[in-house]
Amino acid sequence: MKFLALLLVVFLNLNTKIIASEISGFAVVTDGDTIKILNNKIRLHGIDAPEKKQNCTKNAKEYNCGIVATEALINKISKNVVKCLIQKNKDRYNRFIGVCFVDQENLNKWMVKNGYAVAYRRYSKNYILDEDSAKKNKLGLWSGVFLNPEKWRKLN
């Protein structure tokens, strides 16, 4: 019986490592929802930021909201080490999918809560309350008019 219990513990530990791994180091920001650590491209789970070429409108003026989102993530990370908890599967572009942190702060959550990205409801419900908060407080994208990034990609 002890042998079976030990075997079960070993099996669960092996599965835990497969389900969740970690990549950490200095990050290069690709865009508002993708970073690169060493040679590992990581898509921030559960969020969708405007594309680099995407424009939005604020105060009747057009601006590049994709660049604004990218710069926000660059500034938030600064020169800090980023730790990403990686999910089991990669996306169709062979990127890891992860929830990333600087110190203890969840970058995915921060991007949505400050209006630089939207909750990507198709893949996660984790950041809906953060999006609601950004919308209520008219932060970032929510201070003007924008096309949902997923819809913008389909049209462009």
Wavefront OBJ file of the C-alpha trace (Angstrom):
o trace
v 0.000 0.000 0.000
v 2.846 2.403 0.811
v 4.360 1.625 -2.579
v 1.104 2.615 -4.354
v 0.876 5.840 -2.343
v 4.495 6.677 -3.238
v 3.853 5.857 -6.882
v 0.803 8.154 -6.841
v 2.844 11.024 -5.321
v 5.578 10.587 -7.958
v 2.960 10.496 -10.730
v 1.236 13.664 -9.459
v 4.574 15.488 -9.150
v 5.529 14.531 -12.704
v 2.179 15.742 -14.012
v 2.473 19.011 -12.101
v 5.778 19.732 -13.839
v 4.238 18.974 -17.219
v 1.177 21.134 -16.579
v 2.994 24.158 -15.179
v 6.576 25.117 -15.835
v 8.361 28.406 -15.413
v 10.439 30.613 -17.663
v 12.159 33.594 -16.118
v 14.728 36.178 -17.106
v 15.019 39.564 -18.743
v 12.238 40.092 -21.255
v 12.084 41.773 -24.626
v 8.592 43.052 -25.373
v 7.322 42.120 -28.828
v 3.936 43.808 -28.447
v 1.294 44.426 -25.789
v 0.619 40.738 -25.181
v 3.820 38.961 -26.246
v 7.297 38.897 -24.739
v 10.479 36.977 -25.375
v 12.718 35.578 -22.648
v 15.927 34.107 -24.026
v 14.665 32.347 -27.178
v 11.213 31.661 -25.738
v 8.280 33.610 -27.151
v 5.514 33.899 -24.563
v 1.940 35.020 -25.245
v 0.297 36.527 -22.170
v -2.605 34.245 -21.284
v -6.157 35.559 -21.186
v -5.523 39.019 -22.625
v -5.576 40.589 -26.056
v -3.769 43.877 -26.727
v -4.112 46.027 -29.838
v -1.777 45.136 -32.688
v 1.252 47.345 -33.362
v -0.351 48.806 -36.500
v -3.761 49.270 -34.892
v -5.139 52.772 -34.458
v -7.780 53.895 -31.989
v -9.557 57.214 -31.399
v -9.477 59.464 -28.352
v -10.863 63.009 -28.186
v -11.686 62.774 -31.917
v -7.999 62.152 -32.703
v -6.512 58.943 -34.042
v -3.537 57.418 -32.220
v -1.604 54.176 -32.472
v -3.033 52.237 -29.533
v -0.929 49.167 -30.431
v 2.291 51.104 -29.855
v 0.853 52.644 -26.668
v 0.092 49.145 -25.307
v 3.562 47.897 -26.276
v 5.264 50.871 -24.611
v 3.146 50.449 -21.473
v 4.355 46.857 -21.105
v 7.972 47.881 -21.810
v 7.794 50.583 -19.122
v 6.071 48.298 -16.615
v 8.702 45.588 -16.999
v 11.557 48.119 -17.163
v 14.800 46.268 -16.444
v 13.214 43.779 -14.052
v 13.332 40.009 -14.247
v 10.057 38.560 -15.513
v 8.790 35.191 -14.301
v 6.184 33.406 -16.424
v 4.158 30.417 -15.324
v 3.760 28.455 -18.526
v 0.730 26.415 -19.469
v 0.836 22.985 -21.014
v 0.023 23.872 -24.617
v 1.583 26.310 -27.082
v -0.500 28.481 -29.390
v -0.757 28.054 -33.155
v 2.286 30.318 -33.624
v 4.356 27.995 -31.417
v 4.486 30.527 -28.578
v 4.319 29.484 -24.956
v 1.195 30.698 -23.144
v 1.870 32.140 -19.714
v 0.891 34.301 -16.803
v 3.832 36.603 -16.218
v 4.982 38.519 -13.170
v 7.414 41.241 -12.169
v 8.044 40.602 -8.495
v 4.574 39.508 -7.340
v 2.586 41.666 -9.782
v 0.634 39.866 -12.503
v 1.460 41.634 -15.792
v -1.498 40.107 -17.634
v -3.878 41.541 -15.036
v -2.072 44.895 -14.987
v -2.401 45.310 -18.767
v -6.167 44.732 -18.662
v -6.807 46.673 -15.442
v -5.088 49.740 -16.910
v -6.914 49.508 -20.240
v -3.948 48.529 -22.427
v -5.516 45.161 -23.275
v -8.913 43.495 -23.130
v -9.894 40.267 -21.414
v -9.592 37.539 -24.060
v -12.801 35.789 -23.072
v -12.421 33.046 -25.656
v -9.457 31.671 -23.703
v -10.022 32.848 -20.138
v -12.504 34.487 -17.805
v -9.725 35.555 -15.392
v -9.538 39.237 -16.294
v -13.175 40.206 -16.890
v -13.457 42.124 -13.594
v -10.231 43.972 -14.407
v -11.650 44.938 -17.800
v -14.886 46.095 -16.141
v -12.824 48.283 -13.799
v -10.823 49.824 -16.669
v -14.054 50.438 -18.607
v -15.766 52.034 -15.592
v -12.768 54.295 -14.969
v -12.269 55.064 -18.687
v -8.650 53.918 -18.647
v -6.525 53.341 -21.727
v -8.550 51.946 -24.613
v -11.748 52.651 -22.715
v -11.092 56.419 -22.753
v -11.941 56.478 -26.448
v -13.153 54.281 -29.298
v -11.412 51.112 -30.484
v -12.011 47.942 -32.382
v -11.562 44.766 -30.392
v -8.040 43.509 -31.343
v -9.384 40.146 -32.507
v -11.869 41.843 -34.834
v -9.171 44.262 -36.060
v -6.928 41.293 -36.980
v -9.742 39.651 -38.962
v -10.359 42.853 -40.919
v -6.678 43.528 -41.565
l 1 2 3 4 5 6 7 8 9 10 11 12 13 14 15 16 17 18 19 20 21 22 23 24 25 26 27 28 29 30 31 32 33 34 35 36 37 38 39 40 41 42 43 44 45 46 47 48 49 50 51 52 53 54 55 56 57 58 59 60 61 62 63 64 65 66 67 68 69 70 71 72 73 74 75 76 77 78 79 80 81 82 83 84 85 86 87 88 89 90 91 92 93 94 95 96 97 98 99 100 101 102 103 104 105 106 107 108 109 110 111 112 113 114 115 116 117 118 119 120 121 122 123 124 125 126 127 128 129 130 131 132 133 134 135 136 137 138 139 140 141 142 143 144 145 146 147 148 149 150 151 152 153 154 155 156
